[in-house]
Amino acid sequence: MKSFIAVLMMLCVSFAWSAAPAAPAPSAVVKGEVLEIKDVESYTYLRLKTADGEVWAAVAKAPLKKGANVTIENTTVMTNFESKSLKKTFEKIVFGTLAGTATNAAGSAGAASAMAGAHSGAPKVENVGDVKVPKASGPDARTVAEVVTKSAELKDKTVLVRGKVVKYSDSIMGKNWIHLRDGSGSAADNTNDLLVTTKDQAKVGDVFVVKGVVRTDKNFGSGYAYKVLIEEATLQK
């Protein structure tokens, strides 16, 4: 009898465990009351009181006040995000765009435009003339086209690529975003353009030797997914 009761109790515990509700999936929209505001050059950081507890969020710089109720759309959750401007690392932070008033909508459009511009696989670049840059030297040297077309082979390996900056967006998700071209590849299949993320500064028209790690199938959320890019890059002239 005792063994029967023990088995029955184990079954009850097992059922209770399996019947426990799963944690809710992250929402694409975050709503909350502004408890704290920290403005930096490009962003407004917000500590929000939401139905699920307090959360930090970052949006394009906007004139907000404590106590305001905000809605943040098109969200991307970042973990262990370091803000150089605030000298603070967030265990979890939500990046997104503000919705609501006309002012906030304008800020949202600006943030979305900056994000799309930085991440676009086939970006609208500035006129930098004909791009023809000699290949970097050394055993790890590759052209833009080689990195794109041989990404599976080069995955997680360090490469050197010399190229011209044709598009530059700074301070997005804690990184600077560069589109690099060297004259190799073709615009028809997007093998002529390479996305690079770095902490270093640059400007359109600069020629650099980029040293970084090839990553493949990278998904930053909010629809921004890439077959190949170079991350953790340093720039050398």
mmCIF file of the C-alpha atoms, coordinates in Angstrom:
data_MODEL
# 
_entry.id   MODEL 
# 
loop_
_atom_site.group_PDB 
_atom_site.id 
_atom_site.type_symbol 
_atom_site.label_atom_id 
_atom_site.label_alt_id 
_atom_site.label_comp_id 
_atom_site.label_asym_id 
_atom_site.label_entity_id 
_atom_site.label_seq_id 
_atom_site.pdbx_PDB_ins_code 
_atom_site.Cartn_x 
_atom_site.Cartn_y 
_atom_site.Cartn_z 
_atom_site.occupancy 
_atom_site.B_iso_or_equiv 
_atom_site.pdbx_formal_charge 
_atom_site.auth_seq_id 
_atom_site.auth_comp_id 
_atom_site.auth_asym_id 
_atom_site.auth_atom_id 
_atom_site.pdbx_PDB_model_num 
ATOM 1   C CA . MET A 1 1   ? 0.000  0.000  0.000   1.00 0.00 ? 1   MET A CA 1 
ATOM 2   C CA . LYS A 1 2   ? 2.786  2.398  0.897   1.00 0.00 ? 2   LYS A CA 1 
ATOM 3   C CA . SER A 1 3   ? 4.510  1.751  -2.413  1.00 0.00 ? 3   SER A CA 1 
ATOM 4   C CA . PHE A 1 4   ? 1.263  2.415  -4.277  1.00 0.00 ? 4   PHE A CA 1 
ATOM 5   C CA . ILE A 1 5   ? 0.817  5.754  -2.495  1.00 0.00 ? 5   ILE A CA 1 
ATOM 6   C CA . ALA A 1 6   ? 4.428  6.698  -3.263  1.00 0.00 ? 6   ALA A CA 1 
ATOM 7   C CA . VAL A 1 7   ? 3.936  5.955  -6.965  1.00 0.00 ? 7   VAL A CA 1 
ATOM 8   C CA . LEU A 1 8   ? 0.671  7.917  -6.969  1.00 0.00 ? 8   LEU A CA 1 
ATOM 9   C CA . MET A 1 9   ? 2.386  10.928 -5.377  1.00 0.00 ? 9   MET A CA 1 
ATOM 10  C CA . MET A 1 10  ? 5.168  10.779 -7.963  1.00 0.00 ? 10  MET A CA 1 
ATOM 11  C CA . LEU A 1 11  ? 2.626  10.746 -10.755 1.00 0.00 ? 11  LEU A CA 1 
ATOM 12  C CA . CYS A 1 12  ? 0.842  13.763 -9.243  1.00 0.00 ? 12  CYS A CA 1 
ATOM 13  C CA . VAL A 1 13  ? 4.098  15.696 -8.956  1.00 0.00 ? 13  VAL A CA 1 
ATOM 14  C CA . SER A 1 14  ? 5.019  14.776 -12.544 1.00 0.00 ? 14  SER A CA 1 
ATOM 15  C CA . PHE A 1 15  ? 1.638  15.922 -13.819 1.00 0.00 ? 15  PHE A CA 1 
ATOM 16  C CA . ALA A 1 16  ? 1.832  19.202 -11.890 1.00 0.00 ? 16  ALA A CA 1 
ATOM 17  C CA . TRP A 1 17  ? 5.300  19.868 -13.386 1.00 0.00 ? 17  TRP A CA 1 
ATOM 18  C CA . SER A 1 18  ? 4.244  19.134 -16.940 1.00 0.00 ? 18  SER A CA 1 
ATOM 19  C CA . ALA A 1 19  ? 1.065  21.157 -16.547 1.00 0.00 ? 19  ALA A CA 1 
ATOM 20  C CA . ALA A 1 20  ? 2.949  24.265 -15.401 1.00 0.00 ? 20  ALA A CA 1 
ATOM 21  C CA . PRO A 1 21  ? 2.422  27.072 -17.934 1.00 0.00 ? 21  PRO A CA 1 
ATOM 22  C CA . ALA A 1 22  ? 5.311  27.878 -20.233 1.00 0.00 ? 22  ALA A CA 1 
ATOM 23  C CA . ALA A 1 23  ? 6.930  31.291 -20.006 1.00 0.00 ? 23  ALA A CA 1 
ATOM 24  C CA . PRO A 1 24  ? 5.267  33.724 -22.406 1.00 0.00 ? 24  PRO A CA 1 
ATOM 25  C CA . ALA A 1 25  ? 7.044  34.389 -25.674 1.00 0.00 ? 25  ALA A CA 1 
ATOM 26  C CA . PRO A 1 26  ? 8.642  37.838 -25.991 1.00 0.00 ? 26  PRO A CA 1 
ATOM 27  C CA . SER A 1 27  ? 6.301  40.397 -27.486 1.00 0.00 ? 27  SER A CA 1 
ATOM 28  C CA . ALA A 1 28  ? 7.122  42.563 -30.489 1.00 0.00 ? 28  ALA A CA 1 
ATOM 29  C CA . VAL A 1 29  ? 5.592  45.483 -28.549 1.00 0.00 ? 29  VAL A CA 1 
ATOM 30  C CA . VAL A 1 30  ? 6.602  46.727 -25.099 1.00 0.00 ? 30  VAL A CA 1 
ATOM 31  C CA . LYS A 1 31  ? 4.303  49.085 -23.173 1.00 0.00 ? 31  LYS A CA 1 
ATOM 32  C CA . GLY A 1 32  ? 5.123  50.800 -19.913 1.00 0.00 ? 32  GLY A CA 1 
ATOM 33  C CA . GLU A 1 33  ? 5.466  53.867 -17.724 1.00 0.00 ? 33  GLU A CA 1 
ATOM 34  C CA . VAL A 1 34  ? 8.735  55.797 -17.870 1.00 0.00 ? 34  VAL A CA 1 
ATOM 35  C CA . LEU A 1 35  ? 10.499 55.627 -14.497 1.00 0.00 ? 35  LEU A CA 1 
ATOM 36  C CA . GLU A 1 36  ? 13.935 56.911 -15.535 1.00 0.00 ? 36  GLU A CA 1 
ATOM 37  C CA . ILE A 1 37  ? 15.459 58.623 -18.575 1.00 0.00 ? 37  ILE A CA 1 
ATOM 38  C CA . LYS A 1 38  ? 19.078 58.789 -19.717 1.00 0.00 ? 38  LYS A CA 1 
ATOM 39  C CA . ASP A 1 39  ? 19.857 60.705 -22.923 1.00 0.00 ? 39  ASP A CA 1 
ATOM 40  C CA . VAL A 1 40  ? 23.028 60.155 -24.957 1.00 0.00 ? 40  VAL A CA 1 
ATOM 41  C CA . GLU A 1 41  ? 24.057 61.419 -28.386 1.00 0.00 ? 41  GLU A CA 1 
ATOM 42  C CA . SER A 1 42  ? 21.896 59.101 -30.501 1.00 0.00 ? 42  SER A CA 1 
ATOM 43  C CA . TYR A 1 43  ? 19.621 57.312 -28.037 1.00 0.00 ? 43  TYR A CA 1 
ATOM 44  C CA . THR A 1 44  ? 17.247 57.813 -25.177 1.00 0.00 ? 44  THR A CA 1 
ATOM 45  C CA . TYR A 1 45  ? 17.502 55.034 -22.594 1.00 0.00 ? 45  TYR A CA 1 
ATOM 46  C CA . LEU A 1 46  ? 14.332 54.368 -20.632 1.00 0.00 ? 46  LEU A CA 1 
ATOM 47  C CA . ARG A 1 47  ? 13.643 52.373 -17.482 1.00 0.00 ? 47  ARG A CA 1 
ATOM 48  C CA . LEU A 1 48  ? 10.072 51.231 -17.859 1.00 0.00 ? 48  LEU A CA 1 
ATOM 49  C CA . LYS A 1 49  ? 7.475  49.799 -15.498 1.00 0.00 ? 49  LYS A CA 1 
ATOM 50  C CA . THR A 1 50  ? 5.599  47.182 -17.509 1.00 0.00 ? 50  THR A CA 1 
ATOM 51  C CA . ALA A 1 51  ? 2.997  44.538 -16.718 1.00 0.00 ? 51  ALA A CA 1 
ATOM 52  C CA . ASP A 1 52  ? 5.856  41.999 -16.589 1.00 0.00 ? 52  ASP A CA 1 
ATOM 53  C CA . GLY A 1 53  ? 8.120  44.084 -14.353 1.00 0.00 ? 53  GLY A CA 1 
ATOM 54  C CA . GLU A 1 54  ? 10.804 46.706 -14.940 1.00 0.00 ? 54  GLU A CA 1 
ATOM 55  C CA . VAL A 1 55  ? 12.794 46.701 -18.165 1.00 0.00 ? 55  VAL A CA 1 
ATOM 56  C CA . TRP A 1 56  ? 15.365 48.962 -19.813 1.00 0.00 ? 56  TRP A CA 1 
ATOM 57  C CA . ALA A 1 57  ? 14.753 50.081 -23.390 1.00 0.00 ? 57  ALA A CA 1 
ATOM 58  C CA . ALA A 1 58  ? 16.575 52.246 -25.924 1.00 0.00 ? 58  ALA A CA 1 
ATOM 59  C CA . VAL A 1 59  ? 14.981 54.278 -28.710 1.00 0.00 ? 59  VAL A CA 1 
ATOM 60  C CA . ALA A 1 60  ? 16.047 57.050 -31.050 1.00 0.00 ? 60  ALA A CA 1 
ATOM 61  C CA . LYS A 1 61  ? 16.611 60.223 -29.029 1.00 0.00 ? 61  LYS A CA 1 
ATOM 62  C CA . ALA A 1 62  ? 13.228 61.643 -28.065 1.00 0.00 ? 62  ALA A CA 1 
ATOM 63  C CA . PRO A 1 63  ? 11.841 64.315 -25.690 1.00 0.00 ? 63  PRO A CA 1 
ATOM 64  C CA . LEU A 1 64  ? 10.170 62.207 -23.006 1.00 0.00 ? 64  LEU A CA 1 
ATOM 65  C CA . LYS A 1 65  ? 9.304  62.833 -19.366 1.00 0.00 ? 65  LYS A CA 1 
ATOM 66  C CA . LYS A 1 66  ? 9.054  60.623 -16.321 1.00 0.00 ? 66  LYS A CA 1 
ATOM 67  C CA . GLY A 1 67  ? 5.555  59.282 -15.860 1.00 0.00 ? 67  GLY A CA 1 
ATOM 68  C CA . ALA A 1 68  ? 4.826  59.141 -19.591 1.00 0.00 ? 68  ALA A CA 1 
ATOM 69  C CA . ASN A 1 69  ? 3.265  55.973 -20.945 1.00 0.00 ? 69  ASN A CA 1 
ATOM 70  C CA . VAL A 1 70  ? 5.057  54.724 -24.041 1.00 0.00 ? 70  VAL A CA 1 
ATOM 71  C CA . THR A 1 71  ? 4.744  51.931 -26.564 1.00 0.00 ? 71  THR A CA 1 
ATOM 72  C CA . ILE A 1 72  ? 7.872  50.522 -28.183 1.00 0.00 ? 72  ILE A CA 1 
ATOM 73  C CA . GLU A 1 73  ? 7.481  48.598 -31.429 1.00 0.00 ? 73  GLU A CA 1 
ATOM 74  C CA . ASN A 1 74  ? 9.756  46.505 -33.680 1.00 0.00 ? 74  ASN A CA 1 
ATOM 75  C CA . THR A 1 75  ? 11.701 45.351 -30.645 1.00 0.00 ? 75  THR A CA 1 
ATOM 76  C CA . THR A 1 76  ? 15.032 43.550 -30.491 1.00 0.00 ? 76  THR A CA 1 
ATOM 77  C CA . VAL A 1 77  ? 16.236 42.162 -27.161 1.00 0.00 ? 77  VAL A CA 1 
ATOM 78  C CA . MET A 1 78  ? 19.973 42.383 -26.454 1.00 0.00 ? 78  MET A CA 1 
ATOM 79  C CA . THR A 1 79  ? 21.681 40.631 -23.542 1.00 0.00 ? 79  THR A CA 1 
ATOM 80  C CA . ASN A 1 80  ? 24.820 41.830 -21.758 1.00 0.00 ? 80  ASN A CA 1 
ATOM 81  C CA . PHE A 1 81  ? 24.754 45.005 -23.830 1.00 0.00 ? 81  PHE A CA 1 
ATOM 82  C CA . GLU A 1 82  ? 27.501 47.506 -22.978 1.00 0.00 ? 82  GLU A CA 1 
ATOM 83  C CA . SER A 1 83  ? 26.742 51.194 -23.420 1.00 0.00 ? 83  SER A CA 1 
ATOM 84  C CA . LYS A 1 84  ? 30.013 53.086 -23.789 1.00 0.00 ? 84  LYS A CA 1 
ATOM 85  C CA . SER A 1 85  ? 28.193 56.411 -23.371 1.00 0.00 ? 85  SER A CA 1 
ATOM 86  C CA . LEU A 1 86  ? 26.605 55.422 -20.065 1.00 0.00 ? 86  LEU A CA 1 
ATOM 87  C CA . LYS A 1 87  ? 29.531 53.254 -18.942 1.00 0.00 ? 87  LYS A CA 1 
ATOM 88  C CA . LYS A 1 88  ? 26.972 50.634 -18.040 1.00 0.00 ? 88  LYS A CA 1 
ATOM 89  C CA . THR A 1 89  ? 26.285 47.038 -19.059 1.00 0.00 ? 89  THR A CA 1 
ATOM 90  C CA . PHE A 1 90  ? 22.640 46.019 -19.268 1.00 0.00 ? 90  PHE A CA 1 
ATOM 91  C CA . GLU A 1 91  ? 21.863 42.387 -18.486 1.00 0.00 ? 91  GLU A CA 1 
ATOM 92  C CA . LYS A 1 92  ? 18.901 42.767 -20.856 1.00 0.00 ? 92  LYS A CA 1 
ATOM 93  C CA . ILE A 1 93  ? 17.727 45.746 -22.889 1.00 0.00 ? 93  ILE A CA 1 
ATOM 94  C CA . VAL A 1 94  ? 15.090 46.241 -25.560 1.00 0.00 ? 94  VAL A CA 1 
ATOM 95  C CA . PHE A 1 95  ? 15.895 48.256 -28.691 1.00 0.00 ? 95  PHE A CA 1 
ATOM 96  C CA . GLY A 1 96  ? 12.943 49.482 -30.725 1.00 0.00 ? 96  GLY A CA 1 
ATOM 97  C CA . THR A 1 97  ? 10.999 52.405 -32.119 1.00 0.00 ? 97  THR A CA 1 
ATOM 98  C CA . LEU A 1 98  ? 8.533  54.673 -30.338 1.00 0.00 ? 98  LEU A CA 1 
ATOM 99  C CA . ALA A 1 99  ? 4.894  54.757 -31.344 1.00 0.00 ? 99  ALA A CA 1 
ATOM 100 C CA . GLY A 1 100 ? 2.184  57.228 -30.396 1.00 0.00 ? 100 GLY A CA 1 
ATOM 101 C CA . THR A 1 101 ? 2.481  60.974 -30.850 1.00 0.00 ? 101 THR A CA 1 
ATOM 102 C CA . ALA A 1 102 ? 3.599  62.703 -34.016 1.00 0.00 ? 102 ALA A CA 1 
ATOM 103 C CA . THR A 1 103 ? 6.939  63.565 -32.421 1.00 0.00 ? 103 THR A CA 1 
ATOM 104 C CA . ASN A 1 104 ? 7.515  60.012 -31.325 1.00 0.00 ? 104 ASN A CA 1 
ATOM 105 C CA . ALA A 1 105 ? 6.466  58.688 -34.709 1.00 0.00 ? 105 ALA A CA 1 
ATOM 106 C CA . ALA A 1 106 ? 9.096  60.886 -36.335 1.00 0.00 ? 106 ALA A CA 1 
ATOM 107 C CA . GLY A 1 107 ? 11.684 59.571 -33.918 1.00 0.00 ? 107 GLY A CA 1 
ATOM 108 C CA . SER A 1 108 ? 10.582 56.028 -34.680 1.00 0.00 ? 108 SER A CA 1 
ATOM 109 C CA . ALA A 1 109 ? 10.900 56.591 -38.408 1.00 0.00 ? 109 ALA A CA 1 
ATOM 110 C CA . GLY A 1 110 ? 14.401 57.965 -37.910 1.00 0.00 ? 110 GLY A CA 1 
ATOM 111 C CA . ALA A 1 111 ? 15.479 54.998 -35.806 1.00 0.00 ? 111 ALA A CA 1 
ATOM 112 C CA . ALA A 1 112 ? 13.967 52.494 -38.220 1.00 0.00 ? 112 ALA A CA 1 
ATOM 113 C CA . SER A 1 113 ? 15.657 54.246 -41.136 1.00 0.00 ? 113 SER A CA 1 
ATOM 114 C CA . ALA A 1 114 ? 19.037 54.172 -39.389 1.00 0.00 ? 114 ALA A CA 1 
ATOM 115 C CA . MET A 1 115 ? 18.659 50.503 -38.530 1.00 0.00 ? 115 MET A CA 1 
ATOM 116 C CA . ALA A 1 116 ? 17.576 49.573 -42.046 1.00 0.00 ? 116 ALA A CA 1 
ATOM 117 C CA . GLY A 1 117 ? 20.358 51.629 -43.561 1.00 0.00 ? 117 GLY A CA 1 
ATOM 118 C CA . ALA A 1 118 ? 22.988 49.967 -41.413 1.00 0.00 ? 118 ALA A CA 1 
ATOM 119 C CA . HIS A 1 119 ? 21.733 46.444 -41.996 1.00 0.00 ? 119 HIS A CA 1 
ATOM 120 C CA . SER A 1 120 ? 20.529 46.456 -45.567 1.00 0.00 ? 120 SER A CA 1 
ATOM 121 C CA . GLY A 1 121 ? 22.075 43.666 -47.608 1.00 0.00 ? 121 GLY A CA 1 
ATOM 122 C CA . ALA A 1 122 ? 22.093 45.795 -50.760 1.00 0.00 ? 122 ALA A CA 1 
ATOM 123 C CA . PRO A 1 123 ? 22.490 49.343 -49.401 1.00 0.00 ? 123 PRO A CA 1 
ATOM 124 C CA . LYS A 1 124 ? 21.976 52.612 -51.181 1.00 0.00 ? 124 LYS A CA 1 
ATOM 125 C CA . VAL A 1 125 ? 25.550 53.843 -51.081 1.00 0.00 ? 125 VAL A CA 1 
ATOM 126 C CA . GLU A 1 126 ? 27.048 57.265 -51.578 1.00 0.00 ? 126 GLU A CA 1 
ATOM 127 C CA . ASN A 1 127 ? 28.795 58.065 -54.838 1.00 0.00 ? 127 ASN A CA 1 
ATOM 128 C CA . VAL A 1 128 ? 32.424 57.198 -54.147 1.00 0.00 ? 128 VAL A CA 1 
ATOM 129 C CA . GLY A 1 129 ? 33.436 56.702 -57.788 1.00 0.00 ? 129 GLY A CA 1 
ATOM 130 C CA . ASP A 1 130 ? 34.836 53.510 -59.243 1.00 0.00 ? 130 ASP A CA 1 
ATOM 131 C CA . VAL A 1 131 ? 36.001 51.206 -56.479 1.00 0.00 ? 131 VAL A CA 1 
ATOM 132 C CA . LYS A 1 132 ? 39.193 49.341 -57.263 1.00 0.00 ? 132 LYS A CA 1 
ATOM 133 C CA . VAL A 1 133 ? 41.238 48.460 -54.197 1.00 0.00 ? 133 VAL A CA 1 
ATOM 134 C CA . PRO A 1 134 ? 44.219 46.069 -54.169 1.00 0.00 ? 134 PRO A CA 1 
ATOM 135 C CA . LYS A 1 135 ? 43.819 42.929 -52.117 1.00 0.00 ? 135 LYS A CA 1 
ATOM 136 C CA . ALA A 1 136 ? 45.365 42.848 -48.646 1.00 0.00 ? 136 ALA A CA 1 
ATOM 137 C CA . SER A 1 137 ? 48.503 40.772 -48.168 1.00 0.00 ? 137 SER A CA 1 
ATOM 138 C CA . GLY A 1 138 ? 49.079 37.748 -45.973 1.00 0.00 ? 138 GLY A CA 1 
ATOM 139 C CA . PRO A 1 139 ? 47.699 34.216 -45.601 1.00 0.00 ? 139 PRO A CA 1 
ATOM 140 C CA . ASP A 1 140 ? 44.392 35.469 -44.164 1.00 0.00 ? 140 ASP A CA 1 
ATOM 141 C CA . ALA A 1 141 ? 43.819 38.048 -46.921 1.00 0.00 ? 141 ALA A CA 1 
ATOM 142 C CA . ARG A 1 142 ? 40.573 37.777 -48.875 1.00 0.00 ? 142 ARG A CA 1 
ATOM 143 C CA . THR A 1 143 ? 38.600 39.935 -51.295 1.00 0.00 ? 143 THR A CA 1 
ATOM 144 C CA . VAL A 1 144 ? 35.035 40.992 -50.576 1.00 0.00 ? 144 VAL A CA 1 
ATOM 145 C CA . ALA A 1 145 ? 33.735 38.486 -53.122 1.00 0.00 ? 145 ALA A CA 1 
ATOM 146 C CA . GLU A 1 146 ? 35.813 35.677 -51.626 1.00 0.00 ? 146 GLU A CA 1 
ATOM 147 C CA . VAL A 1 147 ? 34.374 36.253 -48.155 1.00 0.00 ? 147 VAL A CA 1 
ATOM 148 C CA . VAL A 1 148 ? 30.816 36.284 -49.520 1.00 0.00 ? 148 VAL A CA 1 
ATOM 149 C CA . THR A 1 149 ? 31.114 33.279 -51.802 1.00 0.00 ? 149 THR A CA 1 
ATOM 150 C CA . LYS A 1 150 ? 33.301 31.182 -49.476 1.00 0.00 ? 150 LYS A CA 1 
ATOM 151 C CA . SER A 1 151 ? 31.523 32.069 -46.246 1.00 0.00 ? 151 SER A CA 1 
ATOM 152 C CA . ALA A 1 152 ? 30.893 28.431 -45.257 1.00 0.00 ? 152 ALA A CA 1 
ATOM 153 C CA . GLU A 1 153 ? 34.601 27.680 -45.557 1.00 0.00 ? 153 GLU A CA 1 
ATOM 154 C CA . LEU A 1 154 ? 35.614 30.870 -43.723 1.00 0.00 ? 154 LEU A CA 1 
ATOM 155 C CA . LYS A 1 155 ? 32.998 30.694 -40.948 1.00 0.00 ? 155 LYS A CA 1 
ATOM 156 C CA . ASP A 1 156 ? 34.404 31.769 -37.546 1.00 0.00 ? 156 ASP A CA 1 
ATOM 157 C CA . LYS A 1 157 ? 37.831 32.411 -39.069 1.00 0.00 ? 157 LYS A CA 1 
ATOM 158 C CA . THR A 1 158 ? 39.774 35.665 -38.943 1.00 0.00 ? 158 THR A CA 1 
ATOM 159 C CA . VAL A 1 159 ? 40.288 37.371 -42.301 1.00 0.00 ? 159 VAL A CA 1 
ATOM 160 C CA . LEU A 1 160 ? 41.904 40.519 -43.690 1.00 0.00 ? 160 LEU A CA 1 
ATOM 161 C CA . VAL A 1 161 ? 39.993 42.511 -46.307 1.00 0.00 ? 161 VAL A CA 1 
ATOM 162 C CA . ARG A 1 162 ? 41.123 45.783 -47.850 1.00 0.00 ? 162 ARG A CA 1 
ATOM 163 C CA . GLY A 1 163 ? 38.231 47.875 -49.135 1.00 0.00 ? 163 GLY A CA 1 
ATOM 164 C CA . LYS A 1 164 ? 36.581 51.272 -49.431 1.00 0.00 ? 164 LYS A CA 1 
ATOM 165 C CA . VAL A 1 165 ? 33.826 52.375 -47.067 1.00 0.00 ? 165 VAL A CA 1 
ATOM 166 C CA . VAL A 1 166 ? 30.728 53.046 -49.170 1.00 0.00 ? 166 VAL A CA 1 
ATOM 167 C CA . LYS A 1 167 ? 28.232 53.378 -46.306 1.00 0.00 ? 167 LYS A CA 1 
ATOM 168 C CA . TYR A 1 168 ? 28.711 54.067 -42.601 1.00 0.00 ? 168 TYR A CA 1 
ATOM 169 C CA . SER A 1 169 ? 26.260 54.136 -39.684 1.00 0.00 ? 169 SER A CA 1 
ATOM 170 C CA . ASP A 1 170 ? 27.469 54.664 -36.137 1.00 0.00 ? 170 ASP A CA 1 
ATOM 171 C CA . SER A 1 171 ? 26.224 53.815 -32.658 1.00 0.00 ? 171 SER A CA 1 
ATOM 172 C CA . ILE A 1 172 ? 23.563 51.270 -33.582 1.00 0.00 ? 172 ILE A CA 1 
ATOM 173 C CA . MET A 1 173 ? 23.178 48.542 -30.950 1.00 0.00 ? 173 MET A CA 1 
ATOM 174 C CA . GLY A 1 174 ? 26.552 49.559 -29.554 1.00 0.00 ? 174 GLY A CA 1 
ATOM 175 C CA . LYS A 1 175 ? 28.410 49.079 -32.844 1.00 0.00 ? 175 LYS A CA 1 
ATOM 176 C CA . ASN A 1 176 ? 29.409 50.968 -35.968 1.00 0.00 ? 176 ASN A CA 1 
ATOM 177 C CA . TRP A 1 177 ? 28.181 49.425 -39.237 1.00 0.00 ? 177 TRP A CA 1 
ATOM 178 C CA . ILE A 1 178 ? 30.245 49.607 -42.429 1.00 0.00 ? 178 ILE A CA 1 
ATOM 179 C CA . HIS A 1 179 ? 29.564 48.483 -45.980 1.00 0.00 ? 179 HIS A CA 1 
ATOM 180 C CA . LEU A 1 180 ? 32.867 47.675 -47.657 1.00 0.00 ? 180 LEU A CA 1 
ATOM 181 C CA . ARG A 1 181 ? 33.671 47.238 -51.365 1.00 0.00 ? 181 ARG A CA 1 
ATOM 182 C CA . ASP A 1 182 ? 36.915 46.530 -53.214 1.00 0.00 ? 182 ASP A CA 1 
ATOM 183 C CA . GLY A 1 183 ? 35.822 46.154 -56.843 1.00 0.00 ? 183 GLY A CA 1 
ATOM 184 C CA . SER A 1 184 ? 35.444 42.372 -56.684 1.00 0.00 ? 184 SER A CA 1 
ATOM 185 C CA . GLY A 1 185 ? 32.137 40.546 -57.067 1.00 0.00 ? 185 GLY A CA 1 
ATOM 186 C CA . SER A 1 186 ? 28.936 41.615 -58.757 1.00 0.00 ? 186 SER A CA 1 
ATOM 187 C CA . ALA A 1 187 ? 26.013 43.824 -57.802 1.00 0.00 ? 187 ALA A CA 1 
ATOM 188 C CA . ALA A 1 188 ? 23.692 41.348 -59.545 1.00 0.00 ? 188 ALA A CA 1 
ATOM 189 C CA . ASP A 1 189 ? 24.165 38.741 -56.813 1.00 0.00 ? 189 ASP A CA 1 
ATOM 190 C CA . ASN A 1 190 ? 25.338 41.056 -53.991 1.00 0.00 ? 190 ASN A CA 1 
ATOM 191 C CA . THR A 1 191 ? 28.828 39.567 -53.917 1.00 0.00 ? 191 THR A CA 1 
ATOM 192 C CA . ASN A 1 192 ? 30.385 43.041 -54.281 1.00 0.00 ? 192 ASN A CA 1 
ATOM 193 C CA . ASP A 1 193 ? 29.394 44.359 -50.840 1.00 0.00 ? 193 ASP A CA 1 
ATOM 194 C CA . LEU A 1 194 ? 30.374 43.198 -47.355 1.00 0.00 ? 194 LEU A CA 1 
ATOM 195 C CA . LEU A 1 195 ? 28.847 44.230 -44.039 1.00 0.00 ? 195 LEU A CA 1 
ATOM 196 C CA . VAL A 1 196 ? 31.318 44.854 -41.202 1.00 0.00 ? 196 VAL A CA 1 
ATOM 197 C CA . THR A 1 197 ? 30.651 45.706 -37.539 1.00 0.00 ? 197 THR A CA 1 
ATOM 198 C CA . THR A 1 198 ? 33.315 47.443 -35.477 1.00 0.00 ? 198 THR A CA 1 
ATOM 199 C CA . LYS A 1 199 ? 33.947 49.733 -32.525 1.00 0.00 ? 199 LYS A CA 1 
ATOM 200 C CA . ASP A 1 200 ? 36.286 51.854 -34.685 1.00 0.00 ? 200 ASP A CA 1 
ATOM 201 C CA . GLN A 1 201 ? 35.262 55.074 -36.395 1.00 0.00 ? 201 GLN A CA 1 
ATOM 202 C CA . ALA A 1 202 ? 35.236 55.576 -40.171 1.00 0.00 ? 202 ALA A CA 1 
ATOM 203 C CA . LYS A 1 203 ? 33.786 57.771 -42.883 1.00 0.00 ? 203 LYS A CA 1 
ATOM 204 C CA . VAL A 1 204 ? 32.578 57.150 -46.412 1.00 0.00 ? 204 VAL A CA 1 
ATOM 205 C CA . GLY A 1 205 ? 35.486 57.070 -48.855 1.00 0.00 ? 205 GLY A CA 1 
ATOM 206 C CA . ASP A 1 206 ? 38.053 55.779 -46.361 1.00 0.00 ? 206 ASP A CA 1 
ATOM 207 C CA . VAL A 1 207 ? 40.130 52.779 -47.421 1.00 0.00 ? 207 VAL A CA 1 
ATOM 208 C CA . PHE A 1 208 ? 40.917 50.327 -44.639 1.00 0.00 ? 208 PHE A CA 1 
ATOM 209 C CA . VAL A 1 209 ? 42.322 46.889 -44.070 1.00 0.00 ? 209 VAL A CA 1 
ATOM 210 C CA . VAL A 1 210 ? 39.610 45.246 -42.012 1.00 0.00 ? 210 VAL A CA 1 
ATOM 211 C CA . LYS A 1 211 ? 40.604 42.469 -39.630 1.00 0.00 ? 211 LYS A CA 1 
ATOM 212 C CA . GLY A 1 212 ? 37.707 40.532 -38.158 1.00 0.00 ? 212 GLY A CA 1 
ATOM 213 C CA . VAL A 1 213 ? 35.853 37.253 -37.790 1.00 0.00 ? 213 VAL A CA 1 
ATOM 214 C CA . VAL A 1 214 ? 33.565 35.884 -40.497 1.00 0.00 ? 214 VAL A CA 1 
ATOM 215 C CA . ARG A 1 215 ? 30.081 35.078 -39.189 1.00 0.00 ? 215 ARG A CA 1 
ATOM 216 C CA . THR A 1 216 ? 27.294 33.363 -41.091 1.00 0.00 ? 216 THR A CA 1 
ATOM 217 C CA . ASP A 1 217 ? 23.508 33.171 -40.730 1.00 0.00 ? 217 ASP A CA 1 
ATOM 218 C CA . LYS A 1 218 ? 23.453 35.981 -38.183 1.00 0.00 ? 218 LYS A CA 1 
ATOM 219 C CA . ASN A 1 219 ? 20.035 37.167 -36.995 1.00 0.00 ? 219 ASN A CA 1 
ATOM 220 C CA . PHE A 1 220 ? 19.798 40.464 -35.105 1.00 0.00 ? 220 PHE A CA 1 
ATOM 221 C CA . GLY A 1 221 ? 16.018 40.274 -34.833 1.00 0.00 ? 221 GLY A CA 1 
ATOM 222 C CA . SER A 1 222 ? 13.317 42.541 -36.293 1.00 0.00 ? 222 SER A CA 1 
ATOM 223 C CA . GLY A 1 223 ? 13.850 40.960 -39.707 1.00 0.00 ? 223 GLY A CA 1 
ATOM 224 C CA . TYR A 1 224 ? 17.556 41.793 -39.960 1.00 0.00 ? 224 TYR A CA 1 
ATOM 225 C CA . ALA A 1 225 ? 19.240 38.507 -40.857 1.00 0.00 ? 225 ALA A CA 1 
ATOM 226 C CA . TYR A 1 226 ? 22.446 38.076 -42.848 1.00 0.00 ? 226 TYR A CA 1 
ATOM 227 C CA . LYS A 1 227 ? 24.081 35.191 -44.622 1.00 0.00 ? 227 LYS A CA 1 
ATOM 228 C CA . VAL A 1 228 ? 27.570 36.586 -44.069 1.00 0.00 ? 228 VAL A CA 1 
ATOM 229 C CA . LEU A 1 229 ? 29.296 39.517 -42.353 1.00 0.00 ? 229 LEU A CA 1 
ATOM 230 C CA . ILE A 1 230 ? 32.513 40.342 -40.517 1.00 0.00 ? 230 ILE A CA 1 
ATOM 231 C CA . GLU A 1 231 ? 32.267 41.084 -36.788 1.00 0.00 ? 231 GLU A CA 1 
ATOM 232 C CA . GLU A 1 232 ? 34.619 42.239 -34.017 1.00 0.00 ? 232 GLU A CA 1 
ATOM 233 C CA . ALA A 1 233 ? 36.598 44.093 -36.685 1.00 0.00 ? 233 ALA A CA 1 
ATOM 234 C CA . THR A 1 234 ? 39.486 46.491 -36.322 1.00 0.00 ? 234 THR A CA 1 
ATOM 235 C CA . LEU A 1 235 ? 40.280 49.046 -39.024 1.00 0.00 ? 235 LEU A CA 1 
ATOM 236 C CA . GLN A 1 236 ? 43.797 49.815 -40.188 1.00 0.00 ? 236 GLN A CA 1 
ATOM 237 C CA . LYS A 1 237 ? 44.786 52.300 -42.889 1.00 0.00 ? 237 LYS A CA 1 
# 
